[in-house]
Amino acid sequence: MKKIRNSIVLLFGFLSISSCMKYDDLRENPNDPVSVPPSLLFTSVVPKPISAFTDSYSFAQYHIRNNSDGTPVDYRFGNGGFNYGYLRDINKMVEESEKSGAPVYGILAKFLKAYYYIDMSRELGDVPLVEAMKGADNPQPKYDTQKSVYEQSLNWLNEANLELGQFISTNPTYILDGDFYYNGNLRLWQKAINSYTLRVLVSLSKRANDGGINVAERFANIINNPNTYPLMASSDDNMQILHQDKDGFRGPYNPDNAAYRVDIVLGKTYIDLLKNNKDPRLFKVADPTPNALAANPDEAAVRADFNAYEGADIAASTASNSIKRVNGDLSYPNEERFWNYVGQPSVFLGYSEQELNIAEAAHRGWITNDAKVHYDNGVSASMEYYGVTAEAITNYLTIEAPYVAGAQGLQRIHEQMYLVFAENSRWEGFFLNRRTGVPQFAFSSQNNVEKLPLRWAYPSAEDSDNRENYRAALRSQFGNEIDDRDQVMWLIQD
């Protein structure tokens, strides 16, 4: 159910040497690697996007895969996983970068370490950091508090930006090998690091008044110093992958996977939010129900009718949704946009999100920027991503869903974030809902829960391999030694 973390494995050959051989008789075997190019390691450890219509996005209720053999979306989360395999490879990348005189990989390692520690911590809570990664010297590391993990990670991100800026100024034509996002453009990497930092800071909104971490001050420092902290200027700066009709470059939702076209239907949570706001993105991401198309020969009129679209209720039974799907009462993903070998780009981090993060910070009073300007920027960029016309965008931003002040305005920002994350940005739609409760997710006994899980349990091996520290971490966070999905970690405590 949970994403599986894989790590590159470095294999080193060793010569079997007879004790009677002289040292001078030994020769290096050219087939046995003693080092790995840091660019190769970089490619393996950079976090990848998740393509549209894969299972991860079901948990944020964008779609479900409904068939006679399937089950409803199951939120009965169990054990999560650590990222130390990636982190070991990052350390190896730093080591190899020092050997080869390529310090830029050591700089980017700080961004990568911050990402993987935050990724672990936001799912689990406290995790080992200071005493981690020491191997046999310390096989049972103590856990660091979630707050200290975020503080260290934010410091790494700041250092990565500053050091990368200095590197670029002295190496303006440098091309980063192993970069599948930006084709080696370090300036775009610097923008991505700062945009990601804004994502992290906004995710800390419940902790904005905690002393020491200085959420608002860190955010304002980035916004108020654009020369030092450059940000994405448009969707052209997105951290994303464009799919191609080539082996290894196609998204999973394509004509080679016929079952996807039959089984995947869009979720009611997602569809209803689009319908309620008369959002023109609906016409770009969904097809009307087969029954709506069959009932009216004027296809253009049907496609322009918000009532012609219907999503599957994730809290309903598989049988109920199957009956509706077979009877033609549910909307499929838009065939013209998605049912091909290219689909839409797989986004890891985008300009639309960045602008809405800035809008939220301005709305909360962290910065003096105009929240409406950044709200409009984020929504417009998202709509342009789907090919919505300029006239429709203007109508939406002035009539259907304009920025407003107060609690309604904050909810509207969060609704737009949810729409921006639709079928992209990995688990951001899920974690947005955990933080804000927007939009309202549907649950029932069919999902094995009545509310959104708050965390994953620690890897089960911790109770045997690192029992004392594991149980101490549970007690310090939750006041008991229970390890389950309903415990409230520091990050999301009110």
MIMIFI-433204 format. One line per field, with one value per residue (C-alpha): residue in three letters; x, y, z. Coordinates in Angstrom, 2 decimals. Each point is the difference from the previous one (the first is absolute). Layout:
residues N
r = ala/...
c1 = X/...
c2 = Y/...
c3 = Z/...
***
This chain:
residues 494
r = met/lys/lys/ile/arg/asn/ser/ile/val/leu/leu/phe/gly/phe/leu/ser/ile/ser/ser/cys/met/lys/tyr/asp/asp/leu/arg/glu/asn/pro/asn/asp/pro/val/ser/val/pro/pro/ser/leu/leu/phe/thr/ser/val/val/pro/lys/pro/ile/ser/ala/phe/thr/asp/ser/tyr/ser/phe/ala/gln/tyr/his/ile/arg/asn/asn/ser/asp/gly/thr/pro/val/asp/tyr/arg/phe/gly/asn/gly/gly/phe/asn/tyr/gly/tyr/leu/arg/asp/ile/asn/lys/met/val/glu/glu/ser/glu/lys/ser/gly/ala/pro/val/tyr/gly/ile/leu/ala/lys/phe/leu/lys/ala/tyr/tyr/tyr/ile/asp/met/ser/arg/glu/leu/gly/asp/val/pro/leu/val/glu/ala/met/lys/gly/ala/asp/asn/pro/gln/pro/lys/tyr/asp/thr/gln/lys/ser/val/tyr/glu/gln/ser/leu/asn/trp/leu/asn/glu/ala/asn/leu/glu/leu/gly/gln/phe/ile/ser/thr/asn/pro/thr/tyr/ile/leu/asp/gly/asp/phe/tyr/tyr/asn/gly/asn/leu/arg/leu/trp/gln/lys/ala/ile/asn/ser/tyr/thr/leu/arg/val/leu/val/ser/leu/ser/lys/arg/ala/asn/asp/gly/gly/ile/asn/val/ala/glu/arg/phe/ala/asn/ile/ile/asn/asn/pro/asn/thr/tyr/pro/leu/met/ala/ser/ser/asp/asp/asn/met/gln/ile/leu/his/gln/asp/lys/asp/gly/phe/arg/gly/pro/tyr/asn/pro/asp/asn/ala/ala/tyr/arg/val/asp/ile/val/leu/gly/lys/thr/tyr/ile/asp/leu/leu/lys/asn/asn/lys/asp/pro/arg/leu/phe/lys/val/ala/asp/pro/thr/pro/asn/ala/leu/ala/ala/asn/pro/asp/glu/ala/ala/val/arg/ala/asp/phe/asn/ala/tyr/glu/gly/ala/asp/ile/ala/ala/ser/thr/ala/ser/asn/ser/ile/lys/arg/val/asn/gly/asp/leu/ser/tyr/pro/asn/glu/glu/arg/phe/trp/asn/tyr/val/gly/gln/pro/ser/val/phe/leu/gly/tyr/ser/glu/gln/glu/leu/asn/ile/ala/glu/ala/ala/his/arg/gly/trp/ile/thr/asn/asp/ala/lys/val/his/tyr/asp/asn/gly/val/ser/ala/ser/met/glu/tyr/tyr/gly/val/thr/ala/glu/ala/ile/thr/asn/tyr/leu/thr/ile/glu/ala/pro/tyr/val/ala/gly/ala/gln/gly/leu/gln/arg/ile/his/glu/gln/met/tyr/leu/val/phe/ala/glu/asn/ser/arg/trp/glu/gly/phe/phe/leu/asn/arg/arg/thr/gly/val/pro/gln/phe/ala/phe/ser/ser/gln/asn/asn/val/glu/lys/leu/pro/leu/arg/trp/ala/tyr/pro/ser/ala/glu/asp/ser/asp/asn/arg/glu/asn/tyr/arg/ala/ala/leu/arg/ser/gln/phe/gly/asn/glu/ile/asp/asp/arg/asp/gln/val/met/trp/leu/ile/gln/asp
c1 = 0.00/2.64/2.60/2.96/3.37/2.78/3.65/2.82/2.35/3.68/1.88/3.71/2.15/2.68/2.95/0.53/3.68/2.24/2.22/3.07/-0.42/2.20/-1.63/1.62/-1.65/-3.47/-1.70/-3.26/-2.85/-1.59/-3.36/-0.11/-1.21/1.80/-2.01/-3.27/-0.46/-1.90/-2.28/-1.19/-0.73/-1.73/-2.37/-0.88/-0.68/-1.92/-3.66/-2.18/-3.52/-2.95/-2.00/-3.71/-2.60/2.28/-1.20/1.67/-2.53/-2.95/0.85/-0.55/-3.33/0.77/-0.98/-0.68/0.73/-3.29/-0.41/-1.63/3.20/0.87/-0.62/-0.83/2.84/1.35/1.29/0.94/3.62/2.63/3.75/1.87/3.63/3.28/2.02/3.45/0.79/-0.31/1.94/2.87/0.20/-0.02/2.96/1.75/-0.77/1.64/3.03/0.33/-0.55/2.96/2.17/-0.90/0.14/-3.72/-1.15/-3.42/-1.24/0.95/-2.04/-3.04/0.40/-1.21/-3.26/-0.37/0.70/-2.56/-2.58/0.46/0.03/-3.12/-1.65/0.61/-0.90/-3.30/-1.16/1.35/0.87/3.36/2.78/3.71/2.17/3.04/0.96/-1.27/2.13/2.90/-0.27/1.71/1.29/-3.55/-2.55/-2.63/-0.31/-2.12/-2.97/0.09/-3.13/-2.06/0.60/3.78/-0.23/-1.85/2.40/3.02/-1.66/-0.90/3.59/1.22/-2.36/1.23/3.62/-0.72/-1.47/2.83/2.77/-1.61/-0.35/3.71/0.89/-2.07/1.61/3.47/-1.05/-2.70/0.18/0.12/-2.29/-1.11/0.39/-2.64/-2.83/-3.24/-2.11/1.83/2.59/2.81/-1.26/1.14/-1.94/-3.22/1.18/0.55/-3.54/-1.35/1.84/-1.53/-3.45/0.22/1.05/-3.19/-1.97/1.64/-0.60/-3.69/-0.31/1.11/-2.94/-1.22/3.46/0.46/-0.01/2.47/3.15/3.26/-1.20/-1.04/-2.39/-1.25/3.44/1.54/-2.80/0.29/3.77/-0.40/-2.73/1.76/3.37/-0.74/3.57/1.30/-3.01/-1.28/-3.37/-1.85/-1.18/-2.52/-1.05/3.01/2.01/-2.03/1.89/-1.68/0.45/-1.54/-1.19/0.95/-1.17/3.13/0.68/0.60/-1.46/-3.73/-2.35/-1.95/-3.34/0.37/-1.49/2.35/-1.85/-3.56/-1.27/0.78/-2.44/-2.79/0.71/1.18/-2.72/0.36/-0.83/-3.04/2.08/2.00/-2.84/-2.42/2.53/0.41/-3.75/-0.88/2.29/-0.94/3.65/0.88/2.79/-2.75/-0.49/3.73/0.53/-3.24/-2.44/-3.76/-1.63/-0.81/-3.69/0.18/1.69/-2.55/-2.95/0.85/1.32/1.52/3.33/1.39/-2.97/0.41/3.69/-0.76/-2.61/1.39/-2.88/1.16/2.93/-0.10/2.73/0.16/-0.59/3.17/-1.93/-2.47/0.39/1.76/-3.31/-1.82/2.65/0.22/-3.72/0.21/3.06/-1.52/-3.26/1.82/-0.51/3.63/2.58/3.24/3.21/-0.13/0.81/1.48/2.39/1.03/-0.61/3.20/3.70/0.83/-2.84/0.99/3.37/0.76/0.63/2.13/-0.04/-1.71/-0.41/-3.76/0.62/2.72/-2.32/-2.77/2.49/0.98/-3.69/-0.56/2.99/-1.27/-3.52/1.41/1.97/3.45/0.92/-1.30/-0.58/-3.46/-1.63/-2.41/2.83/1.59/-3.38/-0.78/3.48/-0.37/-3.51/0.80/3.10/-1.95/-2.73/2.53/1.58/-3.34/-0.51/-2.83/-0.59/1.01/-3.64/-1.11/2.84/-1.00/-3.64/0.96/2.27/-2.48/-3.35/0.13/2.92/1.72/2.41/-1.75/1.19/-0.59/-0.60/-1.81/3.03/2.35/-2.30/-0.12/3.80/0.05/-2.65/2.13/3.06/-1.94/-0.95/3.59/1.18/-2.51/1.75/3.45/2.44/0.08/-1.76/-0.44/-3.79/-0.25/2.23/-1.82/-3.22/1.67/1.18/-3.10/-2.97/-0.60/-1.81/-2.26/0.95/-2.52/0.49/-2.02/0.48/0.73/3.31/0.63/0.14/-2.34/2.60/3.29/2.99/2.52/3.17/1.54/1.44/3.78/1.61/-0.80/3.69/0.62/-1.63/2.66/3.00/-0.23/-2.56/1.11/0.28/-3.12/-2.15/1.54/-0.98/-3.59/-0.22/1.49/-2.34/-3.26/0.26/-0.23/1.59/-2.83/1.06/-3.00/-1.55/-2.13/2.78/0.58/3.60/1.51/-0.33/-3.81/-0.85/-2.44
c2 = 0.00/2.50/1.07/-2.33/1.61/-1.46/0.89/-0.43/-2.74/0.53/-3.17/-0.08/-2.84/-1.45/-2.03/-3.34/0.03/-2.88/0.64/-0.97/2.77/3.07/3.45/0.98/-2.96/1.43/1.82/1.94/-1.75/2.58/-1.76/0.57/3.56/1.83/3.19/1.13/3.32/2.41/0.79/-3.61/0.05/3.35/-1.42/-2.89/2.04/2.96/-0.51/-0.97/1.18/-2.39/-0.31/0.73/-2.66/-2.13/-1.23/2.79/2.54/-2.13/0.83/3.69/-1.00/1.18/-3.34/-3.62/-3.18/-1.85/-3.57/-3.21/-1.27/3.26/1.39/3.52/2.36/-1.39/2.57/-2.57/1.08/-2.24/0.40/2.62/-0.11/1.80/1.78/-0.96/-1.97/3.20/1.92/-2.49/0.47/3.76/-0.30/-2.12/2.66/2.64/-2.23/-0.53/3.70/0.84/-2.58/1.23/3.72/0.56/1.91/0.88/-3.50/0.57/3.20/-1.69/-2.79/2.47/0.47/-3.75/-0.74/2.59/-1.53/-3.57/0.86/2.14/-2.73/-2.50/2.32/1.26/-3.61/-1.43/2.79/0.01/-1.82/-0.60/2.70/1.05/-3.57/-1.57/-1.30/-1.13/-3.69/-2.39/2.94/0.69/-2.58/1.29/3.77/2.24/1.74/3.74/2.06/0.89/3.67/-0.44/-2.06/2.86/2.60/-1.88/-0.61/3.66/0.93/-2.45/1.52/3.49/-1.10/-1.77/3.17/2.25/-2.38/-0.76/3.73/0.48/-2.97/1.35/3.43/-1.50/-2.74/1.67/-2.52/-3.15/-2.81/-2.51/-3.57/-2.54/2.53/-1.28/2.94/3.09/-1.34/1.29/3.57/0.88/3.27/-1.96/-2.31/2.99/1.19/-3.47/-0.18/3.29/-0.91/-3.28/1.92/2.05/-3.26/-1.22/3.27/0.08/-3.61/1.33/2.43/-1.56/0.56/3.59/1.30/-2.57/1.67/-0.88/-1.20/3.52/-1.04/3.45/1.58/-2.67/0.38/3.80/-0.19/-1.98/2.24/3.26/-0.98/-1.22/0.45/-2.31/-2.33/-0.21/-1.69/-1.54/2.67/-2.07/-3.57/-0.24/-0.42/-2.98/-2.97/-2.59/-2.76/0.06/-3.41/-1.34/-2.86/-2.00/-2.97/1.20/3.46/-0.74/0.58/-3.08/1.36/-0.74/-2.22/-2.85/-0.36/-0.52/-0.86/3.52/1.51/-2.26/0.06/3.50/2.53/3.41/0.59/1.85/2.12/1.39/0.26/1.68/2.67/0.85/-0.05/2.11/2.81/-0.33/-0.64/-0.30/-2.43/-2.59/-0.09/-0.61/-2.79/-1.98/-1.33/0.28/-3.20/-2.40/0.39/3.78/-0.29/-2.57/2.14/3.03/-0.03/3.45/-1.16/3.52/1.00/-3.09/0.65/3.57/-1.13/-0.38/-2.31/-2.49/-1.06/-2.34/-1.45/-3.28/0.09/-1.32/-0.85/-2.19/-3.70/-1.46/-1.55/3.33/1.78/-2.93/0.17/3.72/-0.42/-2.83/1.92/3.05/2.30/0.89/2.22/-1.35/2.02/2.19/-2.32/2.64/1.28/-3.18/-3.10/0.09/-0.65/3.52/1.09/2.91/0.81/-1.70/2.87/-0.28/3.71/2.79/3.73/-0.14/-1.52/2.53/2.93/-1.42/-0.61/3.67/0.94/-2.00/1.61/3.46/-0.88/-1.08/3.24/-1.56/2.30/3.33/-1.21/0.23/-3.41/0.60/0.46/-3.33/-1.77/1.19/-1.01/-3.52/-0.60/1.48/-2.14/-3.13/0.77/0.74/-3.40/-1.55/2.25/2.14/3.19/3.42/1.13/-2.95/0.61/3.65/-0.95/-2.56/2.38/2.87/-1.78/-3.69/-0.27/3.34/0.48/1.25/0.93/-1.83/-3.68/-0.49/1.33/-2.43/-2.89/1.14/0.03/-3.55/-1.12/1.36/-1.78/-3.25/0.56/0.85/-3.29/-2.08/-3.11/1.53/1.11/-3.43/0.01/3.79/-0.13/-2.52/1.99/3.22/-1.57/-1.31/3.54/1.97/-2.37/1.42/-1.30/-2.18/-3.60/-2.85/-3.00/-2.98/-3.53/-0.86/1.87/-1.65/3.43/2.83/2.76/0.71/-1.84/2.38/-2.05/-3.34/-2.25/-0.38/-2.93/-3.11/-0.95/2.98/-1.80/-2.69/1.77/3.32/-0.76/2.36/3.09/-0.87/-0.30/3.12/1.92/-1.20/1.01/3.44/0.74/-1.63/-0.75/-3.75/-2.81/-0.37/0.34/0.58/2.19/2.22/1.54/3.72/0.94/3.39/1.20/-0.05/0.70/2.91
c3 = 0.00/1.01/-2.45/0.09/0.42/-2.08/0.29/-2.43/1.16/-0.51/-0.71/0.50/-1.21/2.14/-1.18/1.65/0.74/0.89/3.00/-1.99/-2.59/0.07/0.10/-3.32/-1.66/0.66/-2.83/-0.07/-1.70/-2.32/0.35/3.77/0.75/2.78/-0.50/-1.51/-1.84/2.26/-2.96/-0.08/3.71/-0.36/-2.61/2.29/3.15/-1.42/1.00/-2.95/-0.81/0.06/-3.22/-0.21/0.80/2.13/3.40/2.00/-1.25/1.10/3.62/-0.77/-1.60/-3.53/-1.56/0.79/-1.89/-0.02/-1.23/1.11/1.60/1.72/3.48/1.20/0.86/3.27/2.51/2.60/-0.12/1.51/0.14/-1.95/-1.04/0.57/-2.69/1.26/-3.15/-2.01/2.64/-0.12/-3.75/0.47/2.36/-2.61/-2.60/2.21/0.44/-3.75/-0.72/2.23/-1.74/-3.47/0.75/-0.65/3.11/-1.43/0.83/3.62/-0.04/-1.50/2.55/2.64/-1.88/-0.43/3.67/1.04/-2.34/1.20/3.70/-0.34/-2.06/2.79/2.83/-1.37/-0.37/3.27/2.47/1.81/-1.88/0.61/-1.58/2.05/0.94/-3.24/-2.85/2.21/-0.81/2.40/2.07/1.16/-1.15/2.41/-0.52/2.16/-1.60/-0.59/0.62/-3.05/0.72/-0.04/-3.21/-1.68/1.39/-1.29/-3.35/-0.42/0.83/-2.66/-2.55/0.80/-0.29/-3.29/-1.48/1.16/-1.02/-3.35/-0.69/0.69/-2.19/-2.89/0.26/-0.41/-2.45/-2.13/-2.87/2.11/-1.18/2.63/-1.21/0.99/0.16/-1.54/1.21/-1.27/-2.44/2.18/0.57/3.51/0.05/-0.27/2.77/2.25/-0.69/0.74/3.33/1.12/-1.27/1.89/3.13/-0.25/-0.21/3.19/1.84/-0.92/1.16/3.40/0.24/3.26/1.48/-1.18/3.58/1.33/1.20/-1.72/-3.37/-1.16/-2.75/-0.98/0.21/-2.21/-2.53/-0.07/-0.40/-3.22/-1.40/0.91/-1.50/-3.54/-1.23/2.70/-0.02/-3.60/-0.48/-2.92/-2.42/-1.96/-0.70/-2.30/3.20/1.22/1.37/-2.21/-2.54/-3.47/-1.13/-3.42/-2.18/0.80/2.20/3.54/-0.63/-0.21/2.88/1.11/-1.25/-3.72/-2.74/0.89/3.32/-1.18/3.49/1.18/-2.50/1.26/3.74/0.89/0.78/1.57/3.67/1.25/2.42/-2.92/-2.53/2.41/0.94/-3.68/-0.60/3.04/-1.12/-3.69/-0.67/-3.71/0.84/0.38/-3.77/-0.50/2.53/-0.30/-2.55/0.57/1.15/-2.87/0.81/-0.28/-3.40/-1.20/1.10/-2.13/-3.58/0.50/1.43/0.37/2.15/2.18/0.53/1.07/2.55/3.52/0.89/-2.64/2.20/2.97/2.21/1.89/3.75/1.60/3.16/-1.90/-0.58/-3.01/-1.09/0.14/-2.06/-2.41/-0.69/-0.68/-2.22/-2.04/-0.31/-1.38/2.98/0.81/-1.71/-1.37/-0.41/-3.10/-2.88/-2.27/2.68/1.71/-2.11/-2.03/0.50/1.17/2.27/2.21/1.59/3.31/2.39/3.11/0.89/-1.92/-0.37/0.68/3.42/0.76/-0.70/2.15/2.80/-0.22/-0.04/3.20/1.70/-0.97/1.16/3.37/0.32/-0.21/-2.89/-1.34/-3.56/-1.53/0.53/-2.90/-2.49/0.89/0.23/-3.52/-1.19/1.38/-1.31/-3.41/-0.40/0.95/-2.50/-2.72/0.75/-0.99/-3.02/1.38/-2.02/1.32/-0.08/2.14/2.46/0.41/0.55/2.63/1.92/-0.04/0.37/0.93/2.45/0.60/2.87/3.13/3.48/3.25/0.70/-3.31/-1.83/1.72/-0.81/-3.62/-0.16/1.35/-2.48/-2.82/1.39/-0.03/-3.64/-0.91/1.54/-1.97/-1.36/0.57/2.71/1.66/3.41/0.36/-0.43/2.83/2.36/-0.87/1.23/3.14/0.80/-0.98/-0.31/-3.52/-1.89/2.15/-0.69/0.01/2.30/1.14/1.24/-3.63/0.41/3.39/1.67/0.92/-0.34/-1.74/1.50/1.54/-0.38/-0.82/2.69/0.18/-1.81/1.99/0.28/2.28/2.92/-0.15/-1.56/1.86/2.69/2.79/-2.19/-1.99/3.10/1.53/-3.15/0.27/3.66/-0.58/-2.90/1.00/3.73/-0.52/-1.99/-2.48/-3.64/-2.25/-2.68/2.28/2.09/-0.48/-0.73/0.82/-3.62/0.04/3.62/0.44
***
